Amino acid sequence: MVPSRHQLLNDALDMSRRMAALGDDGDWDAVVALEPERRTLLERAFATHAPADELVADRVRAILDLDKRLMAQSIEARDRIADELSQTSKVRKATNAYQSARG
């Protein structure tokens, strides 16, 4: 049996929630791994030209809200990693300067 648009969107919403929770936990590899499956669900849900009803609109809004949350989380993680790399680089430079001055 072919899943209905509503079922596909419900599945995509569940997956979006799971991805947001994984983002909360910092498990970005898992988030990235789930994205192709979620994209496929969304593509299948909108492969038809059937008109959207209120349930479809609600699911799409919820998915977009979760995507915004996930995007904000990923930006925070990226910035945190950039800061850590910057600190590591500074420590390495200081260590190299110390070793050069020492002899």
C-alpha positions as CSV (number, residue, x, y, z in Angstrom):
1,M,0.0,0.0,0.0
2,V,1.3,3.5,-0.9
3,P,1.5,5.8,2.1
4,S,-0.7,8.9,1.9
5,R,0.6,12.4,1.8
6,H,-0.5,12.9,5.4
7,Q,1.4,9.8,6.5
8,L,4.5,10.8,4.6
9,L,4.4,14.2,6.2
10,N,3.8,12.7,9.6
11,D,6.9,10.5,9.1
12,A,8.9,13.5,7.9
13,L,7.8,15.5,11.0
14,D,8.8,12.7,13.3
15,M,12.2,12.5,11.6
16,S,12.6,16.3,11.9
17,R,11.9,16.0,15.6
18,R,14.5,13.2,15.9
19,M,17.0,15.3,14.0
20,A,16.4,18.3,16.3
21,A,16.9,16.1,19.3
22,L,20.1,14.8,17.9
23,G,21.2,18.3,17.2
24,D,20.5,19.1,20.9
25,D,22.8,16.3,21.7
26,G,25.5,17.5,19.3
27,D,25.2,14.3,17.2
28,W,25.7,16.0,13.8
29,D,26.8,12.8,12.0
30,A,23.4,11.3,12.9
31,V,21.6,14.4,11.7
32,V,23.4,14.3,8.4
33,A,22.7,10.6,8.0
34,L,18.9,11.2,8.5
35,E,18.6,14.1,6.1
36,P,18.5,12.1,2.8
37,E,15.7,9.9,4.1
38,R,13.7,12.9,5.3
39,R,14.2,14.6,1.9
40,T,12.9,11.5,0.2
41,L,9.8,11.5,2.4
42,L,9.1,15.1,1.5
43,E,9.7,14.6,-2.2
44,R,7.3,11.7,-2.2
45,A,4.7,13.7,-0.2
46,F,4.8,16.5,-2.8
47,A,5.1,14.3,-5.9
48,T,1.4,14.6,-6.4
49,H,-0.5,17.8,-7.4
50,A,-3.2,17.2,-4.9
51,P,-4.3,20.4,-3.2
52,A,-2.8,21.0,0.3
53,D,-5.2,20.9,3.2
54,E,-4.9,22.3,6.7
55,L,-3.1,19.2,8.0
56,V,-0.5,19.5,5.2
57,A,0.0,23.2,6.0
58,D,0.4,22.4,9.7
59,R,3.0,19.7,9.1
60,V,5.0,21.9,6.7
61,R,5.0,24.7,9.2
62,A,6.1,22.4,12.0
63,I,8.9,21.0,9.8
64,L,10.1,24.5,8.9
65,D,10.1,25.5,12.5
66,L,12.2,22.5,13.4
67,D,14.5,23.3,10.5
68,K,15.1,26.8,11.8
69,R,15.9,25.4,15.2
70,L,18.3,22.9,13.7
71,M,20.0,25.6,11.6
72,A,20.5,27.7,14.6
73,Q,22.0,24.8,16.5
74,S,24.3,24.0,13.6
75,I,25.5,27.6,13.5
76,E,26.2,27.6,17.2
77,A,28.2,24.3,16.9
78,R,30.1,25.7,13.9
79,D,31.0,28.8,15.8
80,R,32.0,26.8,18.9
81,I,34.3,24.6,16.8
82,A,35.8,27.6,15.1
83,D,36.6,29.1,18.5
84,E,38.2,25.9,19.7
85,L,40.3,25.7,16.6
86,S,41.4,29.3,17.0
87,Q,42.4,28.6,20.7
88,T,44.3,25.5,19.6
89,S,46.2,27.5,16.9
90,K,47.1,30.2,19.5
91,V,48.4,27.5,21.9
92,R,50.4,25.9,19.1
93,K,52.0,29.3,18.1
94,A,52.8,30.0,21.8
95,T,54.4,26.6,22.2
96,N,56.4,27.0,19.0
97,A,57.6,30.5,20.1
98,Y,58.6,29.2,23.5
99,Q,60.6,26.3,22.0
100,S,62.3,28.6,19.5
101,A,63.3,31.0,22.3
102,R,64.5,28.2,24.4
103,G,66.9,26.9,22.0
